[in-house]
Structure formats: C-alpha cells, structure tokens
Amino acid sequence: MKNLVVAIDGPAGAGKSTVAQLAARKLGCTYIDTGAMYRAVAWKTLQRKQPVTDELILDVVKDVHVELAYVEGKTTVSVDGTDVTGEIRTPEVTAIVSQVAALGPVRSRMVELQRRMAAKGSVLMDGRDIATSVLPDANVKIFLTASIEERARRRFKEMQEKGYNVSLEELQKDIAARDKADSEREISPLVQAPDAELLDTSNMGIDEVVQAIIDRCSRV
Ligand code: CDP
C-alpha cells in the first residue's frame, strides 16, 4: 500500500501534539512533532547563558544535532545526545522559540531533517508550515484551530498539571504574541494552505478530534 502522508498545521495551543500523537498511533503512522525540533534548538540556545540574539541562535544551529524518536506511541527529543523531551516545554523555551523558528538557516536545517524522516514511510507531521512548505504533496491536509480563549484555557490546564504557576491572562497574551510572530514572519509563515481542511476544535473533545482526523484519512 502507498504511504499515507498527513500534514496538520495550526496556531499555538490548538492541541495538535495531543491529537496528532493519538491519531498517528491509530493510523499506524510515525508521528513527527516539528515544533519539538524548533524547541530543541531554542533549548540549546538557552544553555549558552548569553543574551538571546539572532547571531547567537545562528551560531548554535551550525552544529546542533537534533534527533526525534517515536517509540511505542511516545515522542522523545534529544539534542547532541541528551534527552530534552521534558525540558523543551518550559516557559523559558516557549518565550524564545518563535524568534528561533523565524531564522532561515534554522528552518532549512530542520526542514531537511523533517523531509528525510518523512521519506521513510507513512507519517503524520504537525507544525506551522507542513502543508504549505515541508510536505506540499501530503495526502491529507488539516488546519487545526480553536478560539484563542479555548487555546489559552487548554495550555493553562497543561501548565498547572506540570506544576507551573502561570496566569490565564498572561498565557493568552503569550499565545497571541506567538501566533502573530509565526503568522507575520517572512519565511514559511503560519497560514492555512488553500487545499487544507479547517478543523475548529473549540467545542470538541480529544477523542472527537482524533476521530475527525481519522475520518479524513480514510477518505484518501
Ligand atoms: O505546542 P505549541 O503550539 O506551543 O507549539 P509547538 O508546535 O511546539 O511549536 C513551537 C514554535 O515552533 C511555534 O510557535 C513556531 O514558532 C515554531 N514552529 C515553526 O515555526 N514551524 C513548525 N513547523 C513548527 C513549529
């Protein structure tokens, strides 16, 4: 059978990684979380303990070794051999990731890796530019979104569960700022591909969204 290639894009906190991971498992695809790769570069940049400038990021990306593994339905990310799966989700990393992801050399290195991983078999990849740029020939293209209030609420719950003391208002502001940066950048901005289907999950539960993705895949 031909490989299935599923591209899911959307703004911050739309729940992409949660539903994409579950849907990939049900579809028997490898799940590729491209946001985790940009987060990994951001994490390594912070390890330098210097003011975060574009020059610093470009220096870091020159010899960074990012590896994404998907084993038994779980994604792990490593940087130069160190497992950073938990550490890439801190507010500190989130605060600089859009700056990191806006830089051309960062994107070209990560996109090359993403395409190489996708060439190995059936994949479900999520991010911002998958349908428009990384995998324009994907069989299924979904633009996953939800209202900003709902996305902030979801992220708030997730951060609270992880023990972070954050305010809902601050989170909503951070998400809006990241959406703006991701949508307005020059290279591969966040935009719904003309041939992608919009899936607004504001009033949908996780299982419902997973099923909606699977239904779209069964049509190809
Ligand atoms: O999970 P969350 O929605 O917070 O974001 P993420 O998917 O982990 O992505 C983190 C950041 O990486 C985004 O805000 C983008 O700046 C960047 N990104 C990107 O530019 N292109 C992608 N394909 C994926 C992520």
Residues whose N, C-alpha, C, O or C-beta is under 5 A from the ligand:
A	BS01	CDP	P11 A12 G13 T34 G35 A36 Y38 V97 S98 A101 D126 G127 R128 D129 R178 D182
